Amino acid sequence: MTKTLPPGRYRHYKGQDYEVLGVARHSETEEQMVVYRCLYGDFSLWVRPLSMFLETVDVAGEQVPRFSLIE
């Protein structure tokens, strides 16, 4: 099943902002990968599995989104 993720600015649960450029497919596995850029430091490009990008993490006993859309 294909999931969608709108491009835009997202905030990581640790506080840094990232720009999601889009969702791509891994050439060998066809796994959906989020392509995103750091909005700090060297502004490097990164990829992360979409399933991991959308998951929640435990912070002090509370489940929070790993990334949240902020604009």
N, CA, C and O atoms as a Tripos MOL2 file, in Angstrom:
@<TRIPOS>MOLECULE
protein
  284   283    71     0     0
PROTEIN
NO_CHARGES

@<TRIPOS>ATOM
      1 N           0.8440   -1.1780    0.0000 N.3       1 MET1
      2 CA          0.0000    0.0000    0.0000 C.3       1 MET1
      3 C           0.8900    1.2430    0.0000 C.2       1 MET1
      4 O           1.8190    1.3490    0.8020 O.2       1 MET1
      5 N           0.6080    2.1610   -0.8830 N.am      2 THR2
      6 CA          1.3880    3.3870   -0.9880 C.3       2 THR2
      7 C           0.8410    4.4340   -0.0320 C.2       2 THR2
      8 O          -0.3520    4.7390   -0.0440 O.2       2 THR2
      9 N           1.7150    4.9760    0.7900 N.am      3 LYS3
     10 CA          1.3430    6.0610    1.6970 C.3       3 LYS3
     11 C           1.8510    7.3610    1.1080 C.2       3 LYS3
     12 O           2.8150    7.3740    0.3430 O.2       3 LYS3
     13 N           1.2010    8.4480    1.4670 N.am      4 THR4
     14 CA          1.6630    9.7470    0.9920 C.3       4 THR4
     15 C           2.1310   10.5730    2.1750 C.2       4 THR4
     16 O           1.7090   10.3610    3.3110 O.2       4 THR4
     17 N           2.9930   11.4990    1.8910 N.am      5 LEU5
     18 CA          3.5210   12.4070    2.8930 C.3       5 LEU5
     19 C           3.6700   13.7600    2.2110 C.2       5 LEU5
     20 O           4.4380   13.8840    1.2570 O.2       5 LEU5
     21 N           2.9540   14.7750    2.6790 N.am      6 PRO6
     22 CA          3.0720   16.0660    2.0060 C.3       6 PRO6
     23 C           4.4510   16.6770    2.1970 C.2       6 PRO6
     24 O           5.0180   16.5920    3.2860 O.2       6 PRO6
     25 N           5.0020   17.2920    1.1510 N.am      7 PRO7
     26 CA          6.2670   18.0080    1.3200 C.3       7 PRO7
     27 C           6.0430   19.1910    2.2600 C.2       7 PRO7
     28 O           4.9180   19.6630    2.4230 O.2       7 PRO7
     29 N           7.1100   19.6540    2.8650 N.am      8 GLY8
     30 CA          7.0110   20.8100    3.7550 C.3       8 GLY8
     31 C           8.0290   20.7450    4.8690 C.2       8 GLY8
     32 O           8.9470   19.9260    4.8570 O.2       8 GLY8
     33 N           7.8430   21.6280    5.8310 N.am      9 ARG9
     34 CA          8.7530   21.7160    6.9660 C.3       9 ARG9
     35 C           8.2340   20.8450    8.1090 C.2       9 ARG9
     36 O           7.0730   20.9380    8.5070 O.2       9 ARG9
     37 N           9.1190   20.0000    8.6210 N.am     10 TYR10
     38 CA          8.7770   19.1000    9.7180 C.3      10 TYR10
     39 C           9.7300   19.3420   10.8760 C.2      10 TYR10
     40 O          10.8810   19.7290   10.6760 O.2      10 TYR10
     41 N           9.2470   19.1140   12.0750 N.am     11 ARG11
     42 CA         10.0890   19.2340   13.2630 C.3      11 ARG11
     43 C          10.2950   17.8500   13.8550 C.2      11 ARG11
     44 O           9.3330   17.1290   14.1230 O.2      11 ARG11
     45 N          11.5510   17.4850   14.0550 N.am     12 HIS12
     46 CA         11.9210   16.2400   14.7200 C.3      12 HIS12
     47 C          11.6040   16.3790   16.2070 C.2      12 HIS12
     48 O          11.6740   17.4780   16.7580 O.2      12 HIS12
     49 N          11.2600   15.2860   16.8450 N.am     13 TYR13
     50 CA         10.8750   15.3550   18.2550 C.3      13 TYR13
     51 C          11.9790   15.9120   19.1500 C.2      13 TYR13
     52 O          11.7040   16.3410   20.2700 O.2      13 TYR13
     53 N          13.2230   15.9120   18.6740 N.am     14 LYS14
     54 CA         14.3180   16.4890   19.4620 C.3      14 LYS14
     55 C          14.4850   17.9800   19.2120 C.2      14 LYS14
     56 O          15.3240   18.6190   19.8460 O.2      14 LYS14
     57 N          13.6740   18.5640   18.2680 N.am     15 GLY15
     58 CA         13.6410   20.0090   18.1140 C.3      15 GLY15
     59 C          14.1750   20.6050   16.8270 C.2      15 GLY15
     60 O          13.9090   21.7740   16.5520 O.2      15 GLY15
     61 N          14.9210   19.8490   16.0230 N.am     16 GLN16
     62 CA         15.4790   20.4040   14.7820 C.3      16 GLN16
     63 C          14.4540   20.3430   13.6530 C.2      16 GLN16
     64 O          13.5880   19.4680   13.6440 O.2      16 GLN16
     65 N          14.5510   21.2740   12.7030 N.am     17 ASP17
     66 CA         13.6380   21.3220   11.5680 C.3      17 ASP17
     67 C          14.2680   20.7340   10.3110 C.2      17 ASP17
     68 O          15.4760   20.8140   10.0910 O.2      17 ASP17
     69 N          13.3920   20.1350    9.4900 N.am     18 TYR18
     70 CA         13.7980   19.4820    8.2510 C.3      18 TYR18
     71 C          12.7910   19.8180    7.1700 C.2      18 TYR18
     72 O          11.6190   20.0580    7.4620 O.2      18 TYR18
     73 N          13.2400   19.8380    5.9180 N.am     19 GLU19
     74 CA         12.3560   20.0400    4.7790 C.3      19 GLU19
     75 C          12.1820   18.7130    4.0540 C.2      19 GLU19
     76 O          13.1460   18.1590    3.5270 O.2      19 GLU19
     77 N          10.9650   18.2080    4.0260 N.am     20 VAL20
     78 CA         10.6740   16.9870    3.2740 C.3      20 VAL20
     79 C          10.4890   17.3730    1.8150 C.2      20 VAL20
     80 O           9.6500   18.2100    1.4810 O.2      20 VAL20
     81 N          11.2860   16.7490    0.9480 N.am     21 LEU21
     82 CA         11.2380   17.0080   -0.4840 C.3      21 LEU21
     83 C          10.2620   16.0790   -1.1960 C.2      21 LEU21
     84 O           9.6500   16.4550   -2.1960 O.2      21 LEU21
     85 N          10.1230   14.8700   -0.6780 N.am     22 GLY22
     86 CA          9.2040   13.9160   -1.2910 C.3      22 GLY22
     87 C           9.4690   12.5120   -0.8110 C.2      22 GLY22
     88 O          10.2990   12.2800    0.0680 O.2      22 GLY22
     89 N           8.7440   11.5680   -1.4100 N.am     23 VAL23
     90 CA          8.8980   10.1470   -1.0920 C.3      23 VAL23
     91 C           9.3910    9.4490   -2.3520 C.2      23 VAL23
     92 O           8.8230    9.6190   -3.4310 O.2      23 VAL23
     93 N          10.4500    8.6660   -2.2060 N.am     24 ALA24
     94 CA         11.0410    7.9150   -3.3180 C.3      24 ALA24
     95 C          10.9590    6.4210   -2.9970 C.2      24 ALA24
     96 O          10.6560    6.0350   -1.8680 O.2      24 ALA24
     97 N          11.2310    5.5940   -3.9960 N.am     25 ARG25
     98 CA         11.2670    4.1490   -3.7770 C.3      25 ARG25
     99 C          12.6970    3.6380   -3.8800 C.2      25 ARG25
    100 O          13.4480    4.0440   -4.7670 O.2      25 ARG25
    101 N          13.0610    2.7580   -2.9800 N.am     26 HIS26
    102 CA         14.3600    2.0920   -3.0240 C.3      26 HIS26
    103 C          14.4180    1.2540   -4.2960 C.2      26 HIS26
    104 O          13.4720    0.5260   -4.5990 O.2      26 HIS26
    105 N          15.5070    1.3460   -5.0380 N.am     27 SER27
    106 CA         15.6090    0.6950   -6.3460 C.3      27 SER27
    107 C          15.6050   -0.8310   -6.2760 C.2      27 SER27
    108 O          15.2100   -1.4790   -7.2460 O.2      27 SER27
    109 N          16.0240   -1.4130   -5.1800 N.am     28 GLU28
    110 CA         16.0800   -2.8730   -5.0750 C.3      28 GLU28
    111 C          14.8520   -3.4510   -4.3740 C.2      28 GLU28
    112 O          14.3160   -4.4730   -4.8040 O.2      28 GLU28
    113 N          14.4050   -2.8030   -3.2980 N.am     29 THR29
    114 CA         13.3260   -3.3520   -2.4740 C.3      29 THR29
    115 C          11.9760   -2.6820   -2.7180 C.2      29 THR29
    116 O          10.9420   -3.2010   -2.2960 O.2      29 THR29
    117 N          11.9780   -1.5440   -3.3900 N.am     30 GLU30
    118 CA         10.8020   -0.7070   -3.6110 C.3      30 GLU30
    119 C          10.2170   -0.1490   -2.3070 C.2      30 GLU30
    120 O           9.0880    0.3420   -2.2910 O.2      30 GLU30
    121 N          10.9840   -0.2250   -1.2240 N.am     31 GLU31
    122 CA         10.5390    0.3760    0.0380 C.3      31 GLU31
    123 C          10.4310    1.8820   -0.1560 C.2      31 GLU31
    124 O          11.2840    2.4910   -0.8010 O.2      31 GLU31
    125 N           9.3950    2.4750    0.3940 N.am     32 GLN32
    126 CA          9.2130    3.9180    0.3050 C.3      32 GLN32
    127 C          10.1690    4.6080    1.2740 C.2      32 GLN32
    128 O          10.2470    4.2590    2.4520 O.2      32 GLN32
    129 N          10.8980    5.6010    0.7460 N.am     33 MET33
    130 CA         11.8900    6.3410    1.5240 C.3      33 MET33
    131 C          11.5730    7.8310    1.4640 C.2      33 MET33
    132 O          11.2540    8.3530    0.3960 O.2      33 MET33
    133 N          11.6550    8.5130    2.5900 N.am     34 VAL34
    134 CA         11.4530    9.9600    2.6450 C.3      34 VAL34
    135 C          12.7850   10.6310    2.3330 C.2      34 VAL34
    136 O          13.8130   10.2890    2.9180 O.2      34 VAL34
    137 N          12.7620   11.5820    1.4110 N.am     35 VAL35
    138 CA         13.9440   12.3760    1.0680 C.3      35 VAL35
    139 C          13.7650   13.7230    1.7460 C.2      35 VAL35
    140 O          12.7810   14.4240    1.5090 O.2      35 VAL35
    141 N          14.7270   14.0790    2.5940 N.am     36 TYR36
    142 CA         14.5830   15.3230    3.3520 C.3      36 TYR36
    143 C          15.9210   16.0040    3.5570 C.2      36 TYR36
    144 O          16.9770   15.3850    3.4270 O.2      36 TYR36
    145 N          15.8630   17.2900    3.8790 N.am     37 ARG37
    146 CA         17.0580   18.1210    4.0400 C.3      37 ARG37
    147 C          17.0580   18.7260    5.4390 C.2      37 ARG37
    148 O          16.0280   19.1800    5.9370 O.2      37 ARG37
    149 N          18.2440   18.7240    6.0670 N.am     38 CYS38
    150 CA         18.4230   19.4340    7.3370 C.3      38 CYS38
    151 C          18.2740   20.9280    7.0810 C.2      38 CYS38
    152 O          18.7880   21.4370    6.0850 O.2      38 CYS38
    153 N          17.5920   21.6230    7.9500 N.am     39 LEU39
    154 CA         17.4810   23.0790    7.8410 C.3      39 LEU39
    155 C          18.3940   23.7560    8.8620 C.2      39 LEU39
    156 O          18.0500   24.7840    9.4450 O.2      39 LEU39
    157 N          19.5630   23.1540    9.0600 N.am     40 TYR40
    158 CA         20.5960   23.6730    9.9590 C.3      40 TYR40
    159 C          21.9230   23.0490    9.5360 C.2      40 TYR40
    160 O          21.9510   22.1320    8.7160 O.2      40 TYR40
    161 N          22.9930   23.5370   10.0840 N.am     41 GLY41
    162 CA         24.3200   22.9580    9.8040 C.3      41 GLY41
    163 C          24.6720   22.9950    8.3330 C.2      41 GLY41
    164 O          24.6760   24.0610    7.7170 O.2      41 GLY41
    165 N          24.9750   21.8170    7.7570 N.am     42 ASP42
    166 CA         25.4200   21.7510    6.3630 C.3      42 ASP42
    167 C          24.2650   21.5940    5.3630 C.2      42 ASP42
    168 O          24.5130   21.4790    4.1630 O.2      42 ASP42
    169 N          23.0120   21.5870    5.8310 N.am     43 PHE43
    170 CA         21.8240   21.4620    4.9760 C.3      43 PHE43
    171 C          21.8970   20.2200    4.0790 C.2      43 PHE43
    172 O          21.4630   20.2450    2.9280 O.2      43 PHE43
    173 N          22.4490   19.1470    4.6230 N.am     44 SER44
    174 CA         22.6370   17.9170    3.8580 C.3      44 SER44
    175 C          21.3160   17.1900    3.5990 C.2      44 SER44
    176 O          20.3300   17.3740    4.3130 O.2      44 SER44
    177 N          21.3310   16.3490    2.5420 N.am     45 LEU45
    178 CA         20.1820   15.5220    2.1890 C.3      45 LEU45
    179 C          20.2710   14.1790    2.8980 C.2      45 LEU45
    180 O          21.3530   13.6220    3.0790 O.2      45 LEU45
    181 N          19.1040   13.6720    3.2950 N.am     46 TRP46
    182 CA         19.0150   12.4010    3.9980 C.3      46 TRP46
    183 C          17.8390   11.6090    3.4530 C.2      46 TRP46
    184 O          16.9340   12.1720    2.8380 O.2      46 TRP46
    185 N          17.8540   10.3140    3.6780 N.am     47 VAL47
    186 CA         16.6950    9.4630    3.4070 C.3      47 VAL47
    187 C          16.4370    8.6160    4.6450 C.2      47 VAL47
    188 O          17.3500    8.2810    5.3990 O.2      47 VAL47
    189 N          15.1780    8.2860    4.8270 N.am     48 ARG48
    190 CA         14.7550    7.4480    5.9500 C.3      48 ARG48
    191 C          13.5280    6.6800    5.4810 C.2      48 ARG48
    192 O          12.7010    7.2390    4.7610 O.2      48 ARG48
    193 N          13.3850    5.4150    5.8670 N.am     49 PRO49
    194 CA         12.1770    4.6830    5.4830 C.3      49 PRO49
    195 C          10.9230    5.4390    5.9380 C.2      49 PRO49
    196 O          10.8660    5.9540    7.0540 O.2      49 PRO49
    197 N           9.9260    5.4950    5.0600 N.am     50 LEU50
    198 CA          8.6900    6.1970    5.3740 C.3      50 LEU50
    199 C           8.0640    5.6560    6.6520 C.2      50 LEU50
    200 O           7.5640    6.4300    7.4680 O.2      50 LEU50
    201 N           8.0830    4.3530    6.8330 N.am     51 SER51
    202 CA          7.4900    3.7590    8.0370 C.3      51 SER51
    203 C           8.1590    4.2920    9.3030 C.2      51 SER51
    204 O           7.4810    4.5300   10.3030 O.2      51 SER51
    205 N           9.4660    4.4810    9.2730 N.am     52 MET52
    206 CA         10.1900    5.0150   10.4190 C.3      52 MET52
    207 C           9.9000    6.5080   10.5990 C.2      52 MET52
    208 O           9.7650    6.9850   11.7260 O.2      52 MET52
    209 N           9.8030    7.2410    9.4890 N.am     53 PHE53
    210 CA          9.5240    8.6780    9.5440 C.3      53 PHE53
    211 C           8.1800    8.9280   10.2260 C.2      53 PHE53
    212 O           8.0330    9.8850   10.9870 O.2      53 PHE53
    213 N           7.1960    8.0600    9.9500 N.am     54 LEU54
    214 CA          5.8430    8.2510   10.4660 C.3      54 LEU54
    215 C           5.5990    7.6540   11.8460 C.2      54 LEU54
    216 O           4.5370    7.8830   12.4260 O.2      54 LEU54
    217 N           6.5410    6.9030   12.3840 N.am     55 GLU55
    218 CA          6.2800    6.2290   13.6550 C.3      55 GLU55
    219 C           6.3470    7.1830   14.8440 C.2      55 GLU55
    220 O           6.8060    8.3200   14.7330 O.2      55 GLU55
    221 N           5.8790    6.6850   15.9750 N.am     56 THR56
    222 CA          5.9770    7.4470   17.2180 C.3      56 THR56
    223 C           7.1460    6.9050   18.0330 C.2      56 THR56
    224 O           7.5700    5.7630   17.8570 O.2      56 THR56
    225 N           7.6560    7.7460   18.9240 N.am     57 VAL57
    226 CA          8.7540    7.3650   19.8090 C.3      57 VAL57
    227 C           8.3540    7.6790   21.2390 C.2      57 VAL57
    228 O           7.5050    8.5350   21.4850 O.2      57 VAL57
    229 N           8.9630    6.9890   22.1630 N.am     58 ASP58
    230 CA          8.6800    7.1970   23.5860 C.3      58 ASP58
    231 C           9.5890    8.2820   24.1370 C.2      58 ASP58
    232 O          10.8130    8.1630   24.0870 O.2      58 ASP58
    233 N           8.9840    9.3390   24.6610 N.am     59 VAL59
    234 CA          9.7260   10.4330   25.2950 C.3      59 VAL59
    235 C           9.1650   10.6110   26.6930 C.2      59 VAL59
    236 O           8.0460   11.0920   26.8700 O.2      59 VAL59
    237 N           9.9490   10.2200   27.6800 N.am     60 ALA60
    238 CA          9.5400   10.3300   29.0890 C.3      60 ALA60
    239 C           8.1860    9.6690   29.3310 C.2      60 ALA60
    240 O           7.3390   10.2110   30.0420 O.2      60 ALA60
    241 N           7.9880    8.4890   28.7320 N.am     61 GLY61
    242 CA          6.7620    7.7350   28.9420 C.3      61 GLY61
    243 C           5.5860    8.1570   28.0820 C.2      61 GLY61
    244 O           4.4930    7.6100   28.2280 O.2      61 GLY61
    245 N           5.7810    9.1070   27.1960 N.am     62 GLU62
    246 CA          4.7090    9.5770   26.3110 C.3      62 GLU62
    247 C           5.0680    9.2670   24.8640 C.2      62 GLU62
    248 O           6.2110    9.4590   24.4490 O.2      62 GLU62
    249 N           4.0940    8.7880   24.0970 N.am     63 GLN63
    250 CA          4.2970    8.5140   22.6770 C.3      63 GLN63
    251 C           4.0970    9.8060   21.8950 C.2      63 GLN63
    252 O           3.0330   10.4220   21.9630 O.2      63 GLN63
    253 N           5.1300   10.2150   21.1490 N.am     64 VAL64
    254 CA          5.0710   11.4370   20.3320 C.3      64 VAL64
    255 C           5.5330   11.0850   18.9210 C.2      64 VAL64
    256 O           6.3240   10.1580   18.7480 O.2      64 VAL64
    257 N           5.0460   11.8200   17.8980 N.am     65 PRO65
    258 CA          5.5060   11.5590   16.5340 C.3      65 PRO65
    259 C           6.9970   11.8410   16.3900 C.2      65 PRO65
    260 O           7.5020   12.8090   16.9580 O.2      65 PRO65
    261 N           7.7030   11.0040   15.6330 N.am     66 ARG66
    262 CA          9.1290   11.2540   15.3770 C.3      66 ARG66
    263 C           9.2840   12.5860   14.6400 C.2      66 ARG66
    264 O          10.1770   13.3650   14.9720 O.2      66 ARG66
    265 N           8.4300   12.8630   13.6460 N.am     67 PHE67
    266 CA          8.4270   14.1130   12.8950 C.3      67 PHE67
    267 C           7.0070   14.6490   12.8460 C.2      67 PHE67
    268 O           6.0630   13.8800   12.6640 O.2      67 PHE67
    269 N           6.8390   15.9690   13.0050 N.am     68 SER68
    270 CA          5.5320   16.6140   12.9190 C.3      68 SER68
    271 C           5.5800   17.7170   11.8800 C.2      68 SER68
    272 O           6.5120   18.5210   11.8580 O.2      68 SER68
    273 N           4.5650   17.7530   11.0130 N.am     69 LEU69
    274 CA          4.4530   18.8070   10.0070 C.3      69 LEU69
    275 C           4.1870   20.1290   10.7120 C.2      69 LEU69
    276 O           3.2720   20.2270   11.5290 O.2      69 LEU69
    277 N           4.9910   21.1550   10.3960 N.am     70 ILE70
    278 CA          4.7850   22.4550   11.0450 C.3      70 ILE70
    279 C           4.4030   23.5330   10.0540 C.2      70 ILE70
    280 O           3.9690   24.6030   10.4800 O.2      70 ILE70
    281 N           4.5380   23.3140    8.7530 N.am     71 GLU71
    282 CA          4.0300   24.2680    7.7500 C.3      71 GLU71
    283 C           3.9220   23.6050    6.4040 C.2      71 GLU71
    284 O           3.5150   24.2430    5.4330 O.2      71 GLU71
@<TRIPOS>BOND
     1     1     2 1
     2     2     3 1
     3     3     4 2
     4     3     5 am
     5     5     6 1
     6     6     7 1
     7     7     8 2
     8     7     9 am
     9     9    10 1
    10    10    11 1
    11    11    12 2
    12    11    13 am
    13    13    14 1
    14    14    15 1
    15    15    16 2
    16    15    17 am
    17    17    18 1
    18    18    19 1
    19    19    20 2
    20    19    21 am
    21    21    22 1
    22    22    23 1
    23    23    24 2
    24    23    25 am
    25    25    26 1
    26    26    27 1
    27    27    28 2
    28    27    29 am
    29    29    30 1
    30    30    31 1
    31    31    32 2
    32    31    33 am
    33    33    34 1
    34    34    35 1
    35    35    36 2
    36    35    37 am
    37    37    38 1
    38    38    39 1
    39    39    40 2
    40    39    41 am
    41    41    42 1
    42    42    43 1
    43    43    44 2
    44    43    45 am
    45    45    46 1
    46    46    47 1
    47    47    48 2
    48    47    49 am
    49    49    50 1
    50    50    51 1
    51    51    52 2
    52    51    53 am
    53    53    54 1
    54    54    55 1
    55    55    56 2
    56    55    57 am
    57    57    58 1
    58    58    59 1
    59    59    60 2
    60    59    61 am
    61    61    62 1
    62    62    63 1
    63    63    64 2
    64    63    65 am
    65    65    66 1
    66    66    67 1
    67    67    68 2
    68    67    69 am
    69    69    70 1
    70    70    71 1
    71    71    72 2
    72    71    73 am
    73    73    74 1
    74    74    75 1
    75    75    76 2
    76    75    77 am
    77    77    78 1
    78    78    79 1
    79    79    80 2
    80    79    81 am
    81    81    82 1
    82    82    83 1
    83    83    84 2
    84    83    85 am
    85    85    86 1
    86    86    87 1
    87    87    88 2
    88    87    89 am
    89    89    90 1
    90    90    91 1
    91    91    92 2
    92    91    93 am
    93    93    94 1
    94    94    95 1
    95    95    96 2
    96    95    97 am
    97    97    98 1
    98    98    99 1
    99    99   100 2
   100    99   101 am
   101   101   102 1
   102   102   103 1
   103   103   104 2
   104   103   105 am
   105   105   106 1
   106   106   107 1
   107   107   108 2
   108   107   109 am
   109   109   110 1
   110   110   111 1
   111   111   112 2
   112   111   113 am
   113   113   114 1
   114   114   115 1
   115   115   116 2
   116   115   117 am
   117   117   118 1
   118   118   119 1
   119   119   120 2
   120   119   121 am
   121   121   122 1
   122   122   123 1
   123   123   124 2
   124   123   125 am
   125   125   126 1
   126   126   127 1
   127   127   128 2
   128   127   129 am
   129   129   130 1
   130   130   131 1
   131   131   132 2
   132   131   133 am
   133   133   134 1
   134   134   135 1
   135   135   136 2
   136   135   137 am
   137   137   138 1
   138   138   139 1
   139   139   140 2
   140   139   141 am
   141   141   142 1
   142   142   143 1
   143   143   144 2
   144   143   145 am
   145   145   146 1
   146   146   147 1
   147   147   148 2
   148   147   149 am
   149   149   150 1
   150   150   151 1
   151   151   152 2
   152   151   153 am
   153   153   154 1
   154   154   155 1
   155   155   156 2
   156   155   157 am
   157   157   158 1
   158   158   159 1
   159   159   160 2
   160   159   161 am
   161   161   162 1
   162   162   163 1
   163   163   164 2
   164   163   165 am
   165   165   166 1
   166   166   167 1
   167   167   168 2
   168   167   169 am
   169   169   170 1
   170   170   171 1
   171   171   172 2
   172   171   173 am
   173   173   174 1
   174   174   175 1
   175   175   176 2
   176   175   177 am
   177   177   178 1
   178   178   179 1
   179   179   180 2
   180   179   181 am
   181   181   182 1
   182   182   183 1
   183   183   184 2
   184   183   185 am
   185   185   186 1
   186   186   187 1
   187   187   188 2
   188   187   189 am
   189   189   190 1
   190   190   191 1
   191   191   192 2
   192   191   193 am
   193   193   194 1
   194   194   195 1
   195   195   196 2
   196   195   197 am
   197   197   198 1
   198   198   199 1
   199   199   200 2
   200   199   201 am
   201   201   202 1
   202   202   203 1
   203   203   204 2
   204   203   205 am
   205   205   206 1
   206   206   207 1
   207   207   208 2
   208   207   209 am
   209   209   210 1
   210   210   211 1
   211   211   212 2
   212   211   213 am
   213   213   214 1
   214   214   215 1
   215   215   216 2
   216   215   217 am
   217   217   218 1
   218   218   219 1
   219   219   220 2
   220   219   221 am
   221   221   222 1
   222   222   223 1
   223   223   224 2
   224   223   225 am
   225   225   226 1
   226   226   227 1
   227   227   228 2
   228   227   229 am
   229   229   230 1
   230   230   231 1
   231   231   232 2
   232   231   233 am
   233   233   234 1
   234   234   235 1
   235   235   236 2
   236   235   237 am
   237   237   238 1
   238   238   239 1
   239   239   240 2
   240   239   241 am
   241   241   242 1
   242   242   243 1
   243   243   244 2
   244   243   245 am
   245   245   246 1
   246   246   247 1
   247   247   248 2
   248   247   249 am
   249   249   250 1
   250   250   251 1
   251   251   252 2
   252   251   253 am
   253   253   254 1
   254   254   255 1
   255   255   256 2
   256   255   257 am
   257   257   258 1
   258   258   259 1
   259   259   260 2
   260   259   261 am
   261   261   262 1
   262   262   263 1
   263   263   264 2
   264   263   265 am
   265   265   266 1
   266   266   267 1
   267   267   268 2
   268   267   269 am
   269   269   270 1
   270   270   271 1
   271   271   272 2
   272   271   273 am
   273   273   274 1
   274   274   275 1
   275   275   276 2
   276   275   277 am
   277   277   278 1
   278   278   279 1
   279   279   280 2
   280   279   281 am
   281   281   282 1
   282   282   283 1
   283   283   284 2
@<TRIPOS>SUBSTRUCTURE
     1 MET1         2 RESIDUE 1 A MET
     2 THR2         6 RESIDUE 1 A THR
     3 LYS3        10 RESIDUE 1 A LYS
     4 THR4        14 RESIDUE 1 A THR
     5 LEU5        18 RESIDUE 1 A LEU
     6 PRO6        22 RESIDUE 1 A PRO
     7 PRO7        26 RESIDUE 1 A PRO
     8 GLY8        30 RESIDUE 1 A GLY
     9 ARG9        34 RESIDUE 1 A ARG
    10 TYR10       38 RESIDUE 1 A TYR
    11 ARG11       42 RESIDUE 1 A ARG
    12 HIS12       46 RESIDUE 1 A HIS
    13 TYR13       50 RESIDUE 1 A TYR
    14 LYS14       54 RESIDUE 1 A LYS
    15 GLY15       58 RESIDUE 1 A GLY
    16 GLN16       62 RESIDUE 1 A GLN
    17 ASP17       66 RESIDUE 1 A ASP
    18 TYR18       70 RESIDUE 1 A TYR
    19 GLU19       74 RESIDUE 1 A GLU
    20 VAL20       78 RESIDUE 1 A VAL
    21 LEU21       82 RESIDUE 1 A LEU
    22 GLY22       86 RESIDUE 1 A GLY
    23 VAL23       90 RESIDUE 1 A VAL
    24 ALA24       94 RESIDUE 1 A ALA
    25 ARG25       98 RESIDUE 1 A ARG
    26 HIS26      102 RESIDUE 1 A HIS
    27 SER27      106 RESIDUE 1 A SER
    28 GLU28      110 RESIDUE 1 A GLU
    29 THR29      114 RESIDUE 1 A THR
    30 GLU30      118 RESIDUE 1 A GLU
    31 GLU31      122 RESIDUE 1 A GLU
    32 GLN32      126 RESIDUE 1 A GLN
    33 MET33      130 RESIDUE 1 A MET
    34 VAL34      134 RESIDUE 1 A VAL
    35 VAL35      138 RESIDUE 1 A VAL
    36 TYR36      142 RESIDUE 1 A TYR
    37 ARG37      146 RESIDUE 1 A ARG
    38 CYS38      150 RESIDUE 1 A CYS
    39 LEU39      154 RESIDUE 1 A LEU
    40 TYR40      158 RESIDUE 1 A TYR
    41 GLY41      162 RESIDUE 1 A GLY
    42 ASP42      166 RESIDUE 1 A ASP
    43 PHE43      170 RESIDUE 1 A PHE
    44 SER44      174 RESIDUE 1 A SER
    45 LEU45      178 RESIDUE 1 A LEU
    46 TRP46      182 RESIDUE 1 A TRP
    47 VAL47      186 RESIDUE 1 A VAL
    48 ARG48      190 RESIDUE 1 A ARG
    49 PRO49      194 RESIDUE 1 A PRO
    50 LEU50      198 RESIDUE 1 A LEU
    51 SER51      202 RESIDUE 1 A SER
    52 MET52      206 RESIDUE 1 A MET
    53 PHE53      210 RESIDUE 1 A PHE
    54 LEU54      214 RESIDUE 1 A LEU
    55 GLU55      218 RESIDUE 1 A GLU
    56 THR56      222 RESIDUE 1 A THR
    57 VAL57      226 RESIDUE 1 A VAL
    58 ASP58      230 RESIDUE 1 A ASP
    59 VAL59      234 RESIDUE 1 A VAL
    60 ALA60      238 RESIDUE 1 A ALA
    61 GLY61      242 RESIDUE 1 A GLY
    62 GLU62      246 RESIDUE 1 A GLU
    63 GLN63      250 RESIDUE 1 A GLN
    64 VAL64      254 RESIDUE 1 A VAL
    65 PRO65      258 RESIDUE 1 A PRO
    66 ARG66      262 RESIDUE 1 A ARG
    67 PHE67      266 RESIDUE 1 A PHE
    68 SER68      270 RESIDUE 1 A SER
    69 LEU69      274 RESIDUE 1 A LEU
    70 ILE70      278 RESIDUE 1 A ILE
    71 GLU71      282 RESIDUE 1 A GLU
